[in-house]
Amino acid sequence: MKICCGKTFKACRKTLCVNNGTISTSEQKLELEKILFNHICSTLSELDMEILQSVPSGGNWKDIPEATIAKSARLTQIKNSGGRTTYYGRLDGNLPSYTVNTYFNRPGNGSFIHPMQDRLISQREAARLQSFPDSYRFLGSFSSRFKQIGNAVPPLLARAVSDRIRKKGLSVDVFCGAGGLSEGLQATGHRIVLASDFNAHMCETYRYNHPHTLTKQLDLSSIEGIIELIHIIETELHGRTLNLLAGGPPCQGFSTAGKWNHTDSRNSLVFKMIELIHTLQPENVILENVPGIRWMQHGRVLESLLDSFEKEGYRTRAFLLHAEEYGVPQRRKRVFILANRNNEVIEKPDSCFARIVSRKTRESAQPEENGLSHPISVFEAISDLPKISSGGGSDVMDYNSSWTTSDYQCFMRGMIPFEELVKRRKANKVD
Ligand SMILES: C[S@@+](CC[C@H](N)C(=O)[O-])C[C@H]1O[C@@H](n2cnc3c(N)ncnc32)[C@H](O)[C@@H]1O
């Protein structure tokens, strides 16, 4: 195996091998572009195959014949309760995908059937729909990688948000997962000194893709975990101010009504961010979460969270962002709370692409006609990837790098920067 920036090709983290910011020789670059990671998908039962063969592009469980529905307890239950029209969905190649959640290893919990092939999308295809570059390799167990990819903040969405934060110091990413948020932060020049998550597989992927960041496996639900994290951060800072504390904590388990009480063990991990802010006093904060946080306990969770920020002396703003407006080929909504201590006005990130709007039904979804370029479609995102069978593919495979059909694919392969993708799209006005 050849050597690239001091590591073997397999160990090198970037398709474009970056060595101190400069691309290594074009020969090495070419070699790296010929490797594709994680293009592997789940095996399906005979019944699941029968089910997905009956769903057309853009279709869902409603397209499945009665006789097939009768064979499946889940489908029967969906039919009787009038389940969501994303269930057993096959992607429409001409639009962004629906939300890629952690269940893309099975067909019944979302729209994860490949638009053209009779199989589920592969981990690489899901990563592309999340806007992770091809050089981003997911490690850990096969089943953990569905969670790593599905739970991540799409790097392009994180990038749009990160661009709103001053880059004048060091950053920390807590609840870092596989590193989607960090990938966006780094793309805009933030330097992440420490990342932490309690899951070993997440840490393994994070460490591999962010070799210059110290990655610590810590459980932040425990006092010991928080104390250790603070100690490590303070050691890494050497007396310098923390510029940014970023985190996407899970928000399950918030069971108490009313205001936050830090001694209440039932408090959500979301409020661990406030404990960290209280001690570390970072200049800026990014807190990412699911849209549902706005409605939890009739809005009291979000209100209490924003109150806590204010009490710590922060100016805050909360946004609901639509991923497809920022170049992600996926309809995914996320809430971001941005906060700073210097009282700077916090502006909503500018969108570069039109949002998908549904008129009456999901089936009528179309890009909004507002003068912006149309969002990136599923075909643009994945149509160049090698054909594989259901349950097939491989974790590392040869890649025909000479064939691309879209600028987004060039971006995924590291051949053009994001700015170039946006520029070309505007110039070609793909709409
Ligand atoms: C929504 S994901 C974060 C995704 C990440 N920001 C990204 O962009 O890839 C939440 C993460 O919190 C981690 N987590 C859950 N409970 C935790 C705990 N008690 N301590 C530390 N991390 C925890 C999970 O392992 C998961 O990776």
Ligand as a Chemical Component Dictionary entry (heavy atoms), coordinates in Angstrom:
data_LIG
# 
_chem_comp.id                   LIG 
_chem_comp.type                 NON-POLYMER 
_chem_comp.pdbx_formal_charge   0 
_chem_comp.three_letter_code    LIG 
# 
loop_
_chem_comp_atom.comp_id 
_chem_comp_atom.atom_id 
_chem_comp_atom.alt_atom_id 
_chem_comp_atom.type_symbol 
_chem_comp_atom.charge 
_chem_comp_atom.model_Cartn_x 
_chem_comp_atom.model_Cartn_y 
_chem_comp_atom.model_Cartn_z 
_chem_comp_atom.pdbx_ordinal 
LIG C1  C1  C 0  -27.905 13.693 17.896 1  
LIG S1  S1  S 1  -26.453 12.827 18.197 2  
LIG C2  C2  C 0  -25.207 14.002 17.856 3  
LIG C3  C3  C 0  -24.847 14.109 16.402 4  
LIG C4  C4  C 0  -23.623 14.929 16.145 5  
LIG N1  N1  N 0  -23.740 16.280 16.602 6  
LIG C5  C5  C 0  -23.283 14.941 14.645 7  
LIG O1  O1  O 0  -23.453 15.958 13.999 8  
LIG O2  O2  O -1 -22.845 13.901 14.127 9  
LIG C6  C6  C 0  -26.405 12.741 19.943 10 
LIG C7  C7  C 0  -25.181 12.058 20.489 11 
LIG O3  O3  O 0  -25.243 12.091 21.908 12 
LIG C8  C8  C 0  -24.570 10.944 22.388 13 
LIG N2  N2  N 0  -24.994 10.710 23.784 14 
LIG C9  C9  C 0  -26.171 10.215 24.222 15 
LIG N3  N3  N 0  -26.178 10.139 25.564 16 
LIG C10 C10 C 0  -24.962 10.590 25.990 17 
LIG C11 C11 C 0  -24.362 10.740 27.267 18 
LIG N4  N4  N 0  -25.019 10.392 28.375 19 
LIG N5  N5  N 0  -23.123 11.242 27.322 20 
LIG C12 C12 C 0  -22.446 11.577 26.200 21 
LIG N6  N6  N 0  -22.958 11.442 24.963 22 
LIG C13 C13 C 0  -24.206 10.952 24.851 23 
LIG C14 C14 C 0  -25.003 9.845  21.426 24 
LIG O4  O4  O 0  -24.077 8.772  21.422 25 
LIG C15 C15 C 0  -25.068 10.593 20.092 26 
LIG O5  O5  O 0  -23.899 10.408 19.369 27 
# 
loop_
_chem_comp_bond.comp_id 
_chem_comp_bond.atom_id_1 
_chem_comp_bond.atom_id_2 
_chem_comp_bond.value_order 
_chem_comp_bond.pdbx_ordinal 
LIG C1  S1  SING 1  
LIG S1  C2  SING 2  
LIG S1  C6  SING 3  
LIG C2  C3  SING 4  
LIG C3  C4  SING 5  
LIG C4  N1  SING 6  
LIG C4  C5  SING 7  
LIG C5  O1  DOUB 8  
LIG C5  O2  SING 9  
LIG C6  C7  SING 10 
LIG C7  O3  SING 11 
LIG C7  C15 SING 12 
LIG O3  C8  SING 13 
LIG C8  N2  SING 14 
LIG C8  C14 SING 15 
LIG N2  C9  SING 16 
LIG N2  C13 SING 17 
LIG C9  N3  DOUB 18 
LIG N3  C10 SING 19 
LIG C10 C11 SING 20 
LIG C10 C13 DOUB 21 
LIG C11 N4  SING 22 
LIG C11 N5  DOUB 23 
LIG N5  C12 SING 24 
LIG C12 N6  DOUB 25 
LIG N6  C13 SING 26 
LIG C14 O4  SING 27 
LIG C14 C15 SING 28 
LIG C15 O5  SING 29 
# 
